[in-house]
Amino acid sequence: MPWIIQLCIITGFLLLGKFFGTIFHLPIPGSVIGMILLLGALIAGLAKLEWVEKAAAFQIKHLTLLFVPLVIGLFLSPNLIPLFDWSFIAALIVSSLCCLLGTAFSVEWFEKRKRRIHK
């Protein structure tokens, strides 16, 4: 499947998640809801991993580019760093670790499932 179509599928789930978040006034960001919907569709077999695999791999590969403006902004405004108290920094570290671990376990689970299907 062409890369641009895969990107459109991922974007479709993003927009669907934002729609549900807005309609039902959910406290979870629409992008997270969209990824949960995509995960559910993949698990249920409504969507195939091949439909989004290349575009998702590209986005993950270039994810660090999204953090560059944030880091540069902090370097240009070092006077903002003391405004963050320890609870904020601790929450940032814990949430980042949770995201990393959740992603790692999800990828591992999908890879095992993919190997089982292709055997």
C-alpha positions as CSV (number, residue, x, y, z in Angstrom):
1,M,0.0,0.0,0.0
2,P,1.4,3.5,-0.9
3,W,2.9,5.4,2.0
4,I,0.6,8.4,1.6
5,I,-2.5,6.1,1.9
6,Q,-1.0,4.7,5.1
7,L,-0.5,8.2,6.4
8,C,-4.1,9.0,5.6
9,I,-5.3,6.0,7.5
10,I,-3.4,7.0,10.6
11,T,-4.6,10.6,10.2
12,G,-8.2,9.3,9.8
13,F,-7.9,7.5,13.2
14,L,-6.5,10.7,14.7
15,L,-9.4,12.8,13.4
16,L,-11.9,10.1,14.6
17,G,-10.3,10.2,18.0
18,K,-10.5,14.0,18.1
19,F,-14.2,13.8,17.1
20,F,-15.0,11.3,19.8
21,G,-13.1,13.4,22.4
22,T,-15.0,16.6,21.4
23,I,-18.4,15.0,21.2
24,F,-18.2,13.0,24.5
25,H,-16.1,15.7,26.3
26,L,-13.5,13.2,27.2
27,P,-10.5,14.3,29.4
28,I,-8.1,12.3,27.1
29,P,-6.5,14.0,24.1
30,G,-8.0,13.1,20.8
31,S,-4.7,11.9,19.5
32,V,-4.6,9.3,22.3
33,I,-8.1,8.2,21.6
34,G,-7.3,7.9,17.9
35,M,-4.3,5.6,18.7
36,I,-6.5,3.5,21.0
37,L,-9.0,3.2,18.2
38,L,-6.3,2.2,15.8
39,L,-4.9,-0.4,18.3
40,G,-8.4,-1.8,18.7
41,A,-8.9,-2.0,15.0
42,L,-5.6,-3.8,14.6
43,I,-6.4,-6.3,17.4
44,A,-9.9,-6.9,16.2
45,G,-8.7,-7.5,12.6
46,L,-10.6,-4.5,11.2
47,A,-7.3,-3.0,10.0
48,K,-4.1,-4.8,9.0
49,L,-0.7,-3.8,10.3
50,E,0.5,-3.6,6.7
51,W,-1.9,-0.8,6.1
52,V,-0.1,1.5,8.5
53,E,3.3,-0.1,9.1
54,K,5.5,2.0,6.7
55,A,4.0,5.4,7.6
56,A,4.2,4.5,11.4
57,A,7.8,3.4,11.1
58,F,8.6,6.7,9.3
59,Q,6.9,8.8,12.0
60,I,8.7,6.9,14.8
61,K,12.0,7.2,13.0
62,H,11.6,11.0,12.8
63,L,9.9,11.5,16.2
64,T,12.9,13.3,17.7
65,L,12.5,16.1,15.2
66,L,9.3,17.1,17.0
67,F,11.2,17.6,20.3
68,V,13.9,19.9,18.8
69,P,11.8,23.1,19.1
70,L,11.0,22.4,22.7
71,V,14.6,21.8,23.7
72,I,15.8,24.8,21.7
73,G,13.1,26.9,23.4
74,L,14.4,25.8,26.8
75,F,18.0,26.6,25.9
76,L,17.0,30.0,24.7
77,S,15.0,30.7,27.9
78,P,16.9,29.2,30.7
79,N,15.1,31.5,33.2
80,L,12.0,29.4,32.7
81,I,13.6,26.2,34.0
82,P,13.5,27.3,37.7
83,L,9.7,27.9,37.4
84,F,9.2,24.2,37.1
85,D,8.9,22.6,40.6
86,W,10.0,19.1,41.4
87,S,6.5,17.6,41.2
88,F,6.3,18.8,37.6
89,I,9.7,17.3,36.7
90,A,8.9,14.0,38.5
91,A,5.5,13.8,36.6
92,L,7.3,14.5,33.3
93,I,9.9,11.8,34.0
94,V,7.3,9.2,35.1
95,S,5.0,9.9,32.2
96,S,7.8,9.7,29.7
97,L,8.9,6.3,31.2
98,C,5.3,5.1,31.1
99,C,5.0,6.1,27.4
100,L,8.3,4.4,26.5
101,L,7.5,1.2,28.4
102,G,4.0,1.1,26.9
103,T,5.3,1.6,23.4
104,A,8.0,-1.1,23.9
105,F,5.5,-3.7,25.2
106,S,3.1,-2.9,22.4
107,V,5.7,-3.2,19.7
108,E,7.0,-6.4,21.2
109,W,3.4,-7.8,21.4
110,F,2.7,-6.9,17.8
111,E,6.0,-8.3,16.6
112,K,5.2,-11.7,18.3
113,R,1.7,-11.7,16.9
114,K,3.1,-10.8,13.4
115,R,5.6,-13.7,13.6
116,R,2.9,-16.1,14.7
117,I,0.6,-15.1,11.8
118,H,3.4,-15.4,9.2
119,K,4.4,-18.9,10.3
